[in-house]
Amino acid sequence: MSLEKDIESFVKSLGLELYEISVAKDGDESIYRVNVLSTQIVDGKKKGVSLDECVHLSRLISPLLDVTPPMSGEYRLEVGTPGIERKVSTLKQFVLSVGERVAFTLKSKEKHKGLLVRVEESNICFDVDGEELCVEFNQISKAKTYFEW
């Protein structure tokens, strides 16, 4: 099994969903980031992930990374959430963002904002100003969730 699949099994064991794994640099320091979302819906919205859940997940993942290092050299493990406003770049991330507001740009340069209502195979459907707009995943050049204050 791959390292990502092993990490994903730990994430699922806590009732969470793996959003992404990324590597970042902060000056000279390398950071191995594991971002997760809750699968629970409370009052029509996704429940947040608690600090205790992140700490618990970090303690589960850390020994795995000692045995199977994700990169060469020193790094810091960071477990958290991708945030309320975050990049959406994979089909899985669109699925995990259903019910949230998304701003997206199509390859044709058209820009839209709307509520992500469903994902059917590679077809992504939004409610844009009361009208349904469905686009193929490969027609989206960039997207991110946004929060309306």
N, C-alpha and C positions, 0 to 999 in steps of 0.2 A: 504494500500500500504506500502511496505517496505521502510526504509530510503534510501537504494540504489536506488530504483525506483524513489523516490521523487527527489533525487539529479540528477539522470539521466534526468528527465523531465526538470529541470532547465538548465542543460548542453545543451540539445537539443534546448531549447528555444533561446539559443544564437548562434545556428548554429554550435555547437561543438559536439564532440563525447566523451563519457566517456571511458577512457582507463582502469583505475583501481582506486580502493579505497584501501588504505592500512593504517596500523598503524605502526609507527616507534618509536623508543626510541632514544633520544639524551641526554645522561647522565641520569638525573632524569626526564627529560621532555618527555611527550608523544605527538606525532604529528599525527594528523588525516590528511592524504594526499588524495587529490582528483586530479588525473592526467587526463588531457583532450588533445585531438588532434583536429585539424581543419578538416572539411569535404571538404573544398575547395581545388581544384587543380589549381595551377598557374604555367605555363610553364612546365607542366608535372610532377610537384612535389607538395606535400602537402604544403599548406600555413602554416606558423607558427602561433602560438597563441600569441597575444599581451599581454603585461603586463596589459593594460586597460581591456582586456577581462577577465583576471584572477582576477583582483580586482573586477570587476562587478559581476562575478560568486561568489566570496567569500562573497560579500554583500548579494547576493540572498540566499546562503546556510546558512549563519551564524544564522539568526533567526530560521530557521528550526532546527538547532542543539541545539538552546536554549530550544526548546520545546521537542525535541526528542534527548537527548544526545547520541552520538555514543558509549560512553564508560563511565565507572565510573571514578570519579576523574577529575583533571584538565588536559587539553590538549590544543594544539595549532592547529588551522586549517591552512593548507597549500594548496593552490590551484596553480597548475602549469602544466607543461607538463612532460611527462616521459623522455624526452631528445632524442637526435638524436641516441644515442646508448643505447638501453634499452632491458630488458628481455622481451621475448615473451613466455607466458606460457599458454594462453587459446586460444581456437578456435576463439573467438571474437577478441583477440589481433592479431592473424594471419590475419584475415579478414581486420582489420584496418591497417595492415602493408603491404598489397599488393602494389607492386611497389617499395619496399625498399629492400636493400641488407640484407640478413640474414645469420648468421653463425649458424649451428645447428649440434647437435650430436644425432645420432640414438641410440636406446637401444642396438643395436649390436656393439656399440662403434665407428661406422664409423662417421667421421667428414666431413662436407661439407660446402661450402660457395656458395651462389648464389642469384639471384634475385627472390624474391617471386612474382610469376606471377598470381596465382589465388588460390582460395579455393573453392572446390566443396564438399558440405556437410562436411565430415571429411577427405577428400582427399586434401592434400596440395601440390601444384606444384611449382617447382623452375626451373629456368634456371641456370644450373650449367655448366659453360664453353661451352655454346652453345647447350647443351643437356638438354632435359626436364627430370626432376626427380620428380615423384609424390610419396608421402609417406602418409600413414595413420597418422593422428594426434597422435594416441596412440603409434606410433613407435618412436616418437621424445622424447628424454629424456631431452634435454635443447636446447634453442635457444635464440639468441639475434640479434637485428639489429646492423649493423655496418656502419661506414662511411668510404669511400675510399677517401683519400686525394690526 
